[in-house]
Amino acid sequence: MPTENHVRPSRAELERAITRQIVQRTWGRVRELQVQAAEDRLVVRGHASSHHVRQLALLAVGEVIGLAALTRAEVDIQIPAVQTPGPSV
């Protein structure tokens, strides 16, 4: 049975791959995107205009690191609060 050599990418390579996938998947709609890979976790930060864009970014992270590894990822993509108009006077 052949053995597979799995070479772990460097932190910088992983950060670039995740950034590239998020930008591609969201069409660049995550502003101020930051990706930081550490030994045992991943942190993704940024700002998006909608929950849909946030979900696309989360999907992109899962595509790079695998869905099972998402439990070790902190995805902090902020979405602005929707302001509802006040009562008419």
C-alpha positions as CSV (number, residue, x, y, z in Angstrom):
1,M,0.0,0.0,0.0
2,P,1.5,3.4,-1.0
3,T,2.2,5.8,1.7
4,E,1.3,9.5,1.3
5,N,3.7,12.1,2.4
6,H,1.7,15.0,3.9
7,V,3.9,18.0,4.2
8,R,2.3,20.7,6.4
9,P,2.5,24.1,4.8
10,S,4.3,26.8,6.7
11,R,2.2,29.3,8.6
12,A,2.8,32.0,5.9
13,E,1.7,29.6,3.1
14,L,-1.4,28.6,5.1
15,E,-2.3,32.2,5.7
16,R,-1.8,33.1,2.0
17,A,-3.9,30.1,0.9
18,I,-6.8,31.0,3.2
19,T,-6.6,34.7,2.3
20,R,-6.6,33.8,-1.4
21,Q,-9.6,31.5,-1.0
22,I,-11.6,34.0,1.0
23,V,-10.9,36.7,-1.5
24,Q,-11.9,34.4,-4.4
25,R,-15.0,32.9,-2.8
26,T,-16.3,36.3,-1.6
27,W,-15.2,38.3,-4.6
28,G,-13.1,40.5,-2.3
29,R,-16.1,41.6,-0.2
30,V,-14.4,41.0,3.2
31,R,-12.7,44.3,4.1
32,E,-9.7,44.6,6.4
33,L,-9.1,40.8,6.1
34,Q,-6.5,39.4,8.5
35,V,-5.5,35.7,8.7
36,Q,-3.2,34.5,11.5
37,A,-2.2,30.9,11.8
38,A,-0.8,29.6,15.1
39,E,0.4,26.2,16.2
40,D,-3.0,24.9,17.2
41,R,-5.6,27.4,15.9
42,L,-6.4,29.9,13.2
43,V,-7.8,33.4,13.5
44,V,-9.6,35.2,10.7
45,R,-10.8,38.7,11.1
46,G,-12.5,41.3,8.9
47,H,-15.6,43.1,8.0
48,A,-18.4,42.1,5.7
49,S,-21.6,43.8,4.5
50,S,-23.8,40.8,5.0
51,H,-24.2,37.4,6.7
52,H,-24.0,35.8,3.3
53,V,-20.5,37.1,2.7
54,R,-19.5,35.9,6.2
55,Q,-20.8,32.4,5.4
56,L,-18.9,32.4,2.1
57,A,-15.7,33.3,4.0
58,L,-16.3,30.5,6.5
59,L,-16.9,28.1,3.6
60,A,-13.6,29.3,2.1
61,V,-11.7,28.6,5.3
62,G,-13.2,25.1,5.5
63,E,-12.2,24.4,1.9
64,V,-8.6,25.1,2.7
65,I,-8.2,23.5,6.2
66,G,-11.0,21.0,6.1
67,L,-14.4,21.2,7.7
68,A,-13.4,19.1,10.7
69,A,-10.6,21.6,11.5
70,L,-13.0,24.5,11.6
71,T,-13.6,23.8,15.3
72,R,-10.1,25.1,15.9
73,A,-10.7,28.2,13.8
74,E,-11.9,31.6,15.2
75,V,-13.7,33.4,12.5
76,D,-14.5,37.0,13.6
77,I,-16.0,38.7,10.6
78,Q,-18.0,41.7,11.8
79,I,-21.3,42.6,10.1
80,P,-22.7,46.1,10.7
81,A,-25.8,46.3,12.8
82,V,-29.0,47.1,10.9
83,Q,-30.5,50.4,12.1
84,T,-34.2,50.5,12.0
85,P,-35.9,53.8,11.6
86,G,-37.5,55.2,14.7
87,P,-41.2,55.8,15.1
88,S,-42.6,58.7,13.0
89,V,-43.7,61.7,15.0
